[in-house]
Amino acid sequence: MAYFPPQLPLAEDLESRTVLRKLARAHQALAELKGVADSVPNQDILISTLSLQEAKDSSAIENIITTQDDLYRSDSAGRQFISVAAKEVHNYALALKEGFLEVRRTGLLTNSDILRIQARLEENEAGFRRMSGTKLMDQAGLVVYTPPQHPDEVIALMTNLERFINDETLCDWDPLTRMAVMHHQFESIHPFYDGNGRTGRILNVLYLVRWGLLGSPVLYLSRYINQNKALYYSRLQAVRDEGAWEAWLLFMLEAVEQTATQTTKLIYGIKDLMQDYKERLRTQRPKIYSQDLLNNLFWHPYTKVEFVQQELNVSRPTATKYLETVVELGLLSKHRVGKENLYLNDALFELLSNAAQREYV
């Protein structure tokens, strides 16, 4: 039998005392993250760098695995991807960025936005499901969940979800409670033939931006889910089977609290590293320091002459001189890849790699 999610908002009060205490801690962690992220002068650096990390973790949940090195080398190569997995991850990061820009522009998160996000992820225009037969199976091939089957049901539920996301007058739940309910509802509707999990995780971040809890999409929520995948899926299903909302809400709020705390530490690390590079570049004679050059070195761990040319509006010989000088200072390492050189910000690469390997306990 297919599961048919209830219309939102629910009649029941989901915010128990335990949930309210957890909400307070999650909000505190989010507020600190928003503050430190907003203090970074060039927000594009965080969005570009951290969106790839989020993309890698979210894609890993779907068994799309790529290494840190493949990921950043592909990014430095433009749209020339080292592997199919790296391409999938970059599609996710691009969908996240495009969704963020649209939410920031309109102040809304609509079904049109959701459709565009999924289309970017899957590189097709299949849209919402129009045929029955979709079922979720475990690794043994056993059916573990059957979502709504009729296309009219999918449309009706997504229309209801769109209103729930954007209409603040529907209920007085805390925004984080609403986010957790939204995520459960979206994954239960399972509106697409493919890409539901990744689309749903992008919606989590964009929802926080839409409600003003984040200024930019920098929360590492997917890593916590990936490291607690079995619990995540069991809590999802327990709501459908038993109405176990409190356990689901506590899981999602724990994810917000822990990932916000870890991402705050990572951003502090990036800020400190940028300040160190800035001071060391300023001592160089002849002078090569500029804010644009510093931004280029932190856009992603890898850069190349072409990027410095474009972003600093300098000639190729000048861009080459800048990068070679930074190598001499020990701030970059030079790597020959094919017919071109890539310049690696080793300290940033190590910082991001260590963050990627950190376990939540």
For each residue, the residues with C-beta under 8 A, 3 or more apart:
1: 146
2: 146 147 148 149
3: 145 146 147 148 188 240
4: 148 153
5: 148 157 185 188 189
6: 10
7: 157 160
8: 160 161 164 170 181 182 185
9: 164 170 171 173 181
10: 6 14 181
11:
12: 245
13:
14: 10 19 173 177 181 245 246 249
15: 19 20 23 173 174 177 249
16: 19 20 246
17: 20 21
18: 21 22 246 250
19: 14 15 16 22 23 177 246 249 250 253
20: 15 16 17 23 24
21: 17 18 24 25
22: 18 19 25 26 249 250 253 254 257
23: 15 19 20 26 27 174 176 177 253
24: 20 21 27 28
25: 21 22 28 29 253 257
26: 22 23 29 30 176 253 254 256 257 260
27: 23 24 30 31 176 213
28: 24 25 31 32
29: 25 26 32 33 256 257 258 260 261 264
30: 26 27 33 34 176 208 213 214 219 256 260
31: 27 28 34 35
32: 28 29 35 36 260 261 264
33: 29 30 36 37 214 218 219 260 261 263 264 267
34: 30 31 37 38 213 214 215
35: 31 32 38 39
36: 32 33 39 40 264 267 268 271
37: 33 34 40 43 46 214 215 216 218 267
38: 34 35 43 215 216
39: 35 36 271
40: 36 37 43 45 46 267 270 271
41:
42: 45 291 295
43: 37 38 40 46 47 215 216
44: 47 48 295 299
45: 40 42 48 49 270 295 298 299
46: 37 40 43 49 50 216 218 267 270
47: 43 44 50 51 97 100 216 217 218
48: 44 45 51 52 97 299 300
49: 45 46 52 53 270 298 299 300 348 352
50: 46 47 53 54 217 218 220 263 266 267
51: 47 48 54 55 93 96 97 217 218
52: 48 49 55 56 71 72 75 89 90 93 300
53: 49 50 56 57 220 223 352 355 356
54: 50 51 57 58 92 93 96 205 217 218 219 220 221 222 223
55: 51 52 58 59 89 90 92 93 96
56: 52 53 59 60 66 68 71 89 356
57: 53 54 60 61 220 222 223 225 226 356
58: 54 55 61 62 92 197 198 201 202 222 226
59: 55 56 62 64 65 66 85 88 89 92 198
60: 56 57 63 64 65 222 226
61: 57 58 197 198 201 222 225 226 229
62: 58 59 197 198
63: 60
64: 59 60 85 88 89
65: 59 60 85
66: 56 59 70 71 82 83 85 86 88 89
67: 70 71
68: 56 71 72 349 352 353 356
69: 72 73
70: 66 67 73 74 82 83 85 86
71: 52 56 66 67 68 74 75 86 89
72: 52 68 69 75 76 300 301 302 349
73: 69 70 76 77 82 302 337 342
74: 70 71 77 80 81 82 83 86 87 90
75: 52 71 72 90 300 302
76: 72 73 300 302 303 304 307 342
77: 73 74 80 81 82
78:
79: 90
80: 74 77
81: 74 77 84 86 87 90
82: 66 70 73 74 77 86
83: 66 70 74 86 87
84: 81 87 88
85: 59 64 65 66 70 88 89
86: 66 70 71 74 81 82 83 89 90
87: 74 81 83 84 90 91
88: 59 64 66 84 85 91 92
89: 52 55 56 59 64 66 71 85 86 92 93
90: 52 55 74 75 79 81 86 87 93 94
91: 87 88 94 95 120 121 123
92: 54 55 58 59 88 89 95 96 121 198 202
93: 51 52 54 55 89 90 96 97
94: 90 91 97 98 120
95: 91 92 98 99 116 117 118 120 121 198 199 202
96: 51 54 55 92 93 99 100 117 202 205 206 217
97: 47 48 51 93 94 100 101 217
98: 94 95 101 102 116 117 120
99: 95 96 102 103 113 116 117 202 206 217
100: 47 96 97 103 104 205 206 209 216 217
101: 97 98 104 105
102: 98 99 105 106 113 116
103: 99 100 106 107 108 109 113 206 209 210
104: 100 101 107 209
105: 101 102
106: 102 103 110
107: 103 104 210
108: 103 113 166 210
109: 103 113 114 165 166 203 206 207 210
110: 106 113 114 162 166
111: 114 115 158 159 162
112: 115 116
113: 99 102 103 108 109 110 116 117 206
114: 109 110 111 117 118 158 162 191 199 203
115: 111 112 118 119 127 128
116: 95 98 99 102 112 113 119 120
117: 95 96 98 99 113 114 120 121 199 202 203
118: 95 114 115 121 122 192 195 196 199
119: 115 116 122 123 124 125 126 127
120: 91 94 95 98 116 117 123
121: 91 92 95 117 118 195 198 199
122: 118 119 126 192 194 195
123: 91 119 120
124: 119
125: 119
126: 119 122 192 193 194
127: 115 119 130 192
128: 115 151 154 155 158 191 192
129: 134 151 154 190 191 192 193
130: 127 151
131: 134 151
132: 149 150
133: 149
134: 129 131 146 147 149 190 193
135: 143 145 146 147
136: 143 144 145 146 147 190
137: 140 141 142 143 144
138: 141 142 144
139:
140: 137
141: 137 138
142: 137 138
143: 135 136 137 146
144: 136 137 138 233 237
145: 3 135 136 190 237 240
146: 1 2 3 134 135 136 143 149
147: 2 3 134 135 136 188 189 190
148: 2 3 4 5 153 154 157 189 190
149: 2 132 133 134 146 153
150: 132 153 154
151: 128 129 130 131 154 155
152: 155 156
153: 4 148 149 150 156 157
154: 128 129 148 150 151 157 158 189 191
155: 128 151 152 158 159
156: 152 153 159 160
157: 5 7 148 153 154 160 161 185 189 191
158: 111 114 128 154 155 161 162 189 191
159: 111 155 156 162 163
160: 7 8 156 157 163 164
161: 8 157 158 164 165 182 185 186 189
162: 110 111 114 158 159 165 166
163: 159 160 166 167 170
164: 8 9 160 161 167 170 178 181 182 185
165: 109 161 162 178 182 207 210
166: 108 109 110 162 163 210
167: 163 164 170
168:
169:
170: 8 9 163 164 167
171: 9 178
172:
173: 9 14 15 177 178 181
174: 15 23 177 178
175: 178 179 207 208 211 213
176: 23 26 27 30 179 180 213 252 253 256
177: 14 15 19 23 173 174 180 181 249
178: 164 165 171 173 174 175 181 182 207 211
179: 175 176 182 183 204 207 208 211 252
180: 176 177 183 184 248 249 252 253
181: 8 9 10 14 164 173 177 178 184 185
182: 8 161 164 165 178 179 185 186 203 207
183: 179 180 186 187 200 203 204 252
184: 180 181 187 188 236 239 248
185: 5 8 157 161 164 181 182 188 189
186: 161 182 183 189 191 196 199 200 203
187: 183 184 190 196 197 200 236
188: 3 5 147 184 185 236 240
189: 5 147 148 154 157 158 161 185 186
190: 129 134 136 145 147 148 187 196
191: 114 128 129 154 157 158 186 196
192: 118 122 126 127 128 129 195 196 199
193: 126 129 134
194: 122 126
195: 118 121 122 192 198 199
196: 118 186 187 190 191 192 199 200
197: 58 61 62 187 200 201
198: 58 59 61 62 92 95 121 195 201 202
199: 95 114 117 118 121 186 192 195 196 202 203
200: 183 186 187 196 197 203 204
201: 58 61 197 198 204 205 221 222 225
202: 58 92 95 96 99 117 198 199 205 206
203: 109 114 117 182 183 186 199 200 206 207
204: 179 183 200 201 207 208 219 221
205: 54 96 100 201 202 208 209 214 217 219 221
206: 96 99 100 103 109 113 202 203 209 210 217
207: 109 165 175 178 179 182 203 204 210 211
208: 30 175 179 204 205 211 213 214 217 219
209: 100 103 104 205 206 212 213 214 215 216 217
210: 103 107 108 109 165 166 206 207
211: 175 178 179 207 208
212: 209
213: 27 30 34 175 176 208 209
214: 30 33 34 37 205 208 209 217 218 219
215: 34 37 38 43 209
216: 37 38 43 46 47 100 209
217: 47 50 51 54 96 97 99 100 205 206 208 209 214
218: 33 37 46 47 50 51 54 214 263 267
219: 30 33 54 204 205 208 214 256 259 260 263
220: 50 53 54 57 223 224 259 262 263 266 355
221: 54 201 204 205 224 225 255 256 259
222: 54 57 58 60 61 201 225 226
223: 53 54 57 220 226 227 259 262 356 360
224: 220 221 227 228 254 255 258 259 360
225: 57 61 201 221 222 228 229 232 255
226: 57 58 60 61 222 223 229
227: 223 224 359 360
228: 224 225 231 232 251 255 360
229: 61 225 226 232 233
230: 233 234
231: 228 234 235 251
232: 225 228 229 235 236 251
233: 144 229 230 236 237
234: 230 231 237 238
235: 231 232 238 239 244 247 248 251
236: 184 187 188 232 233 239 240 248
237: 144 145 233 234 240 241
238: 234 235 241 242 244 247 248
239: 184 235 236 242 243 244 245 248
240: 3 145 188 236 237
241: 237 238 244
242: 238 239
243: 239
244: 235 238 239 241 247 248
245: 12 14 239 248 249
246: 14 16 18 19 249 250
247: 235 238 244 250 251
248: 180 184 235 236 238 239 244 245 251 252
249: 14 15 19 22 177 180 245 246 252 253
250: 18 19 22 246 247 253 254
251: 228 231 232 235 247 248 254 255
252: 176 179 180 183 248 249 255 256
253: 19 22 23 25 26 176 180 249 250 256 257
254: 22 26 224 250 251 257 258
255: 221 224 225 228 251 252 258 259
256: 26 29 30 176 219 221 252 253 259 260
257: 22 25 26 29 253 254 260 261
258: 29 224 254 255 261 262 360
259: 219 220 221 223 224 255 256 262 263 360
260: 26 29 30 32 33 219 256 257 263 264
261: 29 32 33 257 258 264 265
262: 220 223 258 259 265 266 355 358 360
263: 33 50 218 219 220 259 260 266 267
264: 29 32 33 36 260 261 267 268
265: 261 262 268 269
266: 50 220 262 263 269 270 351 352 355
267: 33 36 37 40 46 50 218 263 264 270 271
268: 36 264 265 271 272
269: 265 266 272 273 351 355
270: 40 45 46 49 266 267 273 274 298 348 351
271: 36 39 40 267 268 274 275
272: 268 269 275 276
273: 269 270 276 277 298 347 348 351
274: 270 271 277 278 294 298
275: 271 272 278 279
276: 272 273 279 280
277: 273 274 280 281 294 297 298 331
278: 274 275 281 282 289 294
279: 275 276 282 283
280: 276 277 283 284 329 331
281: 277 278 284 288 289 293 294 326 329 331
282: 278 279 287 289
283: 279 280
284: 280 281 287 288 289 325 329
285:
286:
287: 282 284
288: 281 284 293 321 322 325 326
289: 278 281 282 284 293 294
290: 293 294 312
291: 42 294 295
292: 295 296 311 312
293: 281 288 289 290 296 297 308 312 322
294: 274 277 278 281 289 290 291 297 298
295: 42 44 45 291 292 298 299 311
296: 292 293 299 303 307 308 311 312
297: 277 293 294 303 326 331 332 345 348
298: 45 49 270 273 274 277 294 295 345 348
299: 44 45 48 49 295 296 303 307
300: 48 49 52 72 75 76 303
301: 72 344 345 346 348 349 352
302: 72 73 75 76 342 343 344 345
303: 76 296 297 299 300 307 308 323 332 342 343 345
304: 76 307 308 340 341 342 343
305: 308 309 316 319 320 323 340 341
306: 309 310 319
307: 76 296 299 303 304 310 311
308: 293 296 303 304 305 311 312 314 319 322 323
309: 305 306 312 313 314 315 316 319
310: 306 307 313
311: 292 295 296 307 308
312: 290 292 293 296 308 309 318 319 322
313: 309 310
314: 308 309 318 319 322
315: 309 318 319
316: 305 309 319 320
317: 320 321
318: 312 314 315 321 322
319: 305 306 308 309 312 314 315 316 322 323
320: 305 316 317 323 324
321: 288 317 318 324 325
322: 288 293 308 312 314 318 319 325 326
323: 303 305 308 319 320 326 327 332 334 341 343
324: 320 321 327 328 334
325: 284 288 321 322 328 329
326: 281 288 297 322 323 329 331 332 343
327: 323 324 330 331 332 333 334 343
328: 324 325
329: 280 281 284 325 326
330: 327
331: 277 280 281 297 326 327 345 347
332: 297 303 323 326 327 343 344 345 346
333: 327 343 344 346
334: 323 324 327 341 342 343 344
335: 341 342 343 344
336: 340 341
337: 73 340 341 342
338:
339:
340: 304 305 336 337
341: 304 305 323 334 335 336 337
342: 73 76 302 303 304 334 335 337
343: 302 303 304 323 326 327 332 333 334 335
344: 301 302 332 333 334 335 349
345: 297 298 301 302 303 331 332 348 349
346: 301 332 333 349 350
347: 273 331 350 351
348: 49 270 273 297 298 301 345 351 352
349: 68 72 301 344 345 346 352 353
350: 346 347 353 354
351: 266 269 270 273 347 348 354 355
352: 49 53 68 266 301 348 349 355 356
353: 68 349 350 356 357
354: 350 351 357 358
355: 53 220 262 266 269 351 352 358
356: 53 56 57 68 223 352 353
357: 353 354
358: 262 354 355
359: 227
360: 223 224 227 228 258 259 262
361:
